[in-house]
Amino acid sequence: MKTNRLLYIFYWLIIRIGVLSFASPIFREYGIVDTIITTFICGLVSFLIASALLILSPWIFLILKRIVS
């Protein structure tokens, strides 16, 4: 049951993102705002991925070392 609930959440999330993508041409004169928001979101996601990899890298190294030896 939980997997079905999770699928519905992702389904509605994708639908809402799609609807929001049509709102962007309305604010076309504010293209710099779109650029700044997109750049900020991309930078934030990259920062989170890099942080997660830095936190997990010691454990990944130890697991690989145990597998190899």
ROSE-4610 file (N, C-alpha, C; in Angstrom, 1 decimal, always signed):
// ROSE-4610
residu = [M/M/M/K/K/K/T/T/T/N/N/N/R/R/R/L/L/L/L/L/L/Y/Y/Y/I/I/I/F/F/F/Y/Y/Y/W/W/W/L/L/L/I/I/I/I/I/I/R/R/R/I/I/I/G/G/G/V/V/V/L/L/L/S/S/S/F/F/F/A/A/A/S/S/S/P/P/P/I/I/I/F/F/F/R/R/R/E/E/E/Y/Y/Y/G/G/G/I/I/I/V/V/V/D/D/D/T/T/T/I/I/I/I/I/I/T/T/T/T/T/T/F/F/F/I/I/I/C/C/C/G/G/G/L/L/L/V/V/V/S/S/S/F/F/F/L/L/L/I/I/I/A/A/A/S/S/S/A/A/A/L/L/L/L/L/L/I/I/I/L/L/L/S/S/S/P/P/P/W/W/W/I/I/I/F/F/F/L/L/L/I/I/I/L/L/L/K/K/K/R/R/R/I/I/I/V/V/V/S/S/S]
num = [1/1/1/2/2/2/3/3/3/4/4/4/5/5/5/6/6/6/7/7/7/8/8/8/9/9/9/10/10/10/11/11/11/12/12/12/13/13/13/14/14/14/15/15/15/16/16/16/17/17/17/18/18/18/19/19/19/20/20/20/21/21/21/22/22/22/23/23/23/24/24/24/25/25/25/26/26/26/27/27/27/28/28/28/29/29/29/30/30/30/31/31/31/32/32/32/33/33/33/34/34/34/35/35/35/36/36/36/37/37/37/38/38/38/39/39/39/40/40/40/41/41/41/42/42/42/43/43/43/44/44/44/45/45/45/46/46/46/47/47/47/48/48/48/49/49/49/50/50/50/51/51/51/52/52/52/53/53/53/54/54/54/55/55/55/56/56/56/57/57/57/58/58/58/59/59/59/60/60/60/61/61/61/62/62/62/63/63/63/64/64/64/65/65/65/66/66/66/67/67/67/68/68/68/69/69/69]
x = [+0.8/+0.0/+0.9/+2.0/+2.9/+3.5/+3.8/+4.4/+3.4/+2.1/+1.1/+1.0/+1.0/+0.9/+2.1/+3.3/+4.5/+4.4/+3.8/+3.7/+2.7/+1.7/+0.7/+1.4/+2.2/+2.9/+3.8/+4.6/+5.5/+4.7/+3.5/+2.7/+2.2/+1.7/+1.2/+2.3/+3.5/+4.6/+5.0/+5.1/+5.4/+4.4/+3.1/+2.0/+2.2/+2.5/+2.6/+3.8/+4.9/+6.1/+5.8/+5.0/+4.7/+3.8/+2.8/+2.0/+2.8/+3.7/+4.5/+5.4/+5.8/+6.6/+5.9/+4.6/+3.8/+3.7/+3.9/+3.8/+5.1/+6.1/+7.4/+7.3/+6.6/+6.5/+5.7/+4.8/+4.1/+5.0/+6.1/+7.0/+8.3/+8.1/+9.2/+10.1/+9.4/+10.2/+11.2/+10.9/+11.8/+12.6/+13.2/+14.1/+15.3/+15.8/+16.9/+16.5/+15.2/+14.7/+14.7/+14.2/+14.3/+15.7/+16.6/+18.0/+18.6/+18.3/+18.8/+18.3/+17.0/+16.3/+16.8/+17.0/+17.5/+18.9/+19.7/+21.1/+21.2/+20.4/+20.4/+20.0/+18.9/+18.5/+19.5/+20.2/+21.2/+22.4/+22.8/+23.9/+23.6/+22.3/+21.9/+21.9/+21.4/+21.4/+22.8/+23.7/+25.1/+25.8/+25.5/+26.1/+25.6/+24.3/+23.8/+24.4/+24.5/+25.1/+26.6/+27.3/+28.7/+28.9/+28.0/+28.1/+27.8/+26.8/+26.4/+27.6/+28.2/+29.4/+30.6/+30.8/+31.9/+31.6/+30.3/+30.0/+30.1/+29.7/+29.7/+31.0/+31.9/+33.2/+34.0/+34.1/+34.9/+34.3/+33.0/+32.4/+32.5/+32.4/+32.5/+33.9/+34.9/+36.3/+36.5/+36.0/+36.2/+35.5/+34.3/+33.6/+34.4/+34.9/+35.7/+37.0/+37.6/+38.8/+38.6/+37.5/+37.2/+36.8/+36.2/+35.8/+37.1/+38.0/+39.2/+40.1/+40.3/+41.3/+40.7]
y = [-1.2/+0.0/+1.3/+1.2/+2.4/+2.7/+1.7/+1.9/+2.6/+2.2/+2.9/+4.4/+4.6/+6.0/+6.8/+6.2/+6.9/+7.2/+6.2/+6.5/+7.6/+7.7/+8.8/+10.2/+10.2/+11.4/+11.9/+10.9/+11.2/+11.7/+11.0/+11.3/+12.8/+13.2/+14.5/+15.6/+15.2/+16.1/+16.3/+15.3/+15.5/+16.3/+16.1/+16.9/+18.4/+18.7/+20.0/+20.7/+20.0/+20.6/+20.9/+20.0/+20.3/+21.5/+21.7/+22.8/+24.1/+24.0/+25.2/+25.6/+24.6/+24.9/+25.8/+25.7/+26.6/+28.0/+28.2/+29.6/+30.4/+29.8/+30.5/+31.5/+31.2/+32.2/+33.4/+33.3/+34.5/+35.6/+35.2/+36.1/+36.2/+36.2/+36.2/+37.5/+38.6/+39.9/+39.8/+38.8/+38.6/+37.4/+37.3/+36.1/+36.0/+37.1/+37.0/+36.3/+36.5/+35.8/+34.3/+33.9/+32.4/+31.9/+32.6/+32.2/+32.1/+33.1/+33.1/+31.9/+31.7/+30.6/+29.2/+29.1/+27.8/+27.6/+28.6/+28.5/+28.2/+28.8/+28.5/+27.1/+26.6/+25.2/+24.2/+24.4/+23.5/+23.5/+24.7/+24.8/+24.1/+24.3/+23.6/+22.1/+21.6/+20.1/+19.6/+20.3/+19.9/+19.9/+20.9/+21.0/+19.8/+19.5/+18.4/+17.0/+16.8/+15.6/+15.5/+16.6/+16.6/+16.4/+17.0/+16.8/+15.3/+14.7/+13.3/+12.4/+12.7/+11.8/+12.0/+13.2/+13.4/+12.7/+12.7/+12.1/+10.5/+10.0/+8.6/+8.0/+8.8/+8.3/+7.5/+7.8/+6.9/+5.4/+5.4/+4.1/+3.3/+4.0/+3.4/+2.8/+3.6/+3.2/+1.9/+1.9/+0.8/-0.5/-0.3/-1.4/-2.0/-1.1/-1.5/-2.2/-1.7/-2.2/-3.6/-3.9/-5.2/-6.2/-5.7/-6.5/-7.0/-6.0/-6.3/-7.2/-7.0/-7.8/-9.1]
z = [+0.0/+0.0/+0.0/+0.7/+0.8/-0.6/-1.3/-2.7/-3.6/-3.5/-4.3/-3.9/-2.6/-2.1/-2.6/-2.6/-3.0/-4.5/-5.3/-6.7/-7.0/-6.2/-6.4/-6.1/-5.1/-4.7/-5.9/-6.4/-7.5/-8.8/-9.0/-10.1/-10.0/-8.9/-8.7/-8.7/-8.2/-8.3/-9.7/-10.6/-12.0/-12.7/-12.4/-13.0/-12.6/-11.3/-10.9/-11.5/-11.6/-12.3/-13.7/-14.4/-15.8/-15.9/-15.0/-15.1/-14.8/-13.9/-13.6/-14.8/-15.6/-16.7/-17.7/-17.8/-18.7/-18.1/-16.8/-16.2/-16.6/-17.0/-17.3/-18.4/-19.5/-20.6/-20.2/-19.2/-18.8/-18.3/-17.6/-17.0/-17.9/-19.2/-20.1/-20.0/-19.7/-19.5/-18.3/-17.4/-16.3/-16.5/-17.6/-17.9/-17.0/-16.5/-15.6/-14.3/-13.9/-12.7/-12.9/-14.1/-14.4/-14.4/-14.9/-15.0/-13.6/-12.7/-11.4/-10.6/-10.7/-10.0/-10.4/-11.7/-12.3/-11.8/-11.9/-11.4/-9.9/-9.1/-7.7/-7.4/-8.1/-7.9/-8.3/-9.4/-9.9/-8.9/-8.5/-7.5/-6.2/-5.7/-4.5/-4.6/-5.7/-5.9/-6.0/-6.7/-6.8/-5.5/-4.7/-3.3/-2.5/-2.6/-1.8/-2.2/-3.5/-4.0/-3.5/-3.7/-3.3/-1.8/-1.0/+0.5/+0.8/+0.2/+0.5/+0.1/-1.0/-1.4/-0.5/+0.0/+1.0/+2.3/+2.7/+4.0/+3.8/+2.7/+2.5/+2.0/+1.5/+0.9/+1.9/+3.2/+4.0/+4.1/+4.2/+4.3/+2.9/+1.9/+0.5/+0.4/+0.8/+0.8/+1.6/+2.8/+3.7/+3.1/+2.6/+2.0/+0.8/-0.1/-1.2/-0.8/+0.2/+0.7/+1.2/+1.9/+2.5/+1.3/+0.3/-0.9/-1.6/-1.9/-2.7/-1.9/-0.6/+0.1/+0.7]
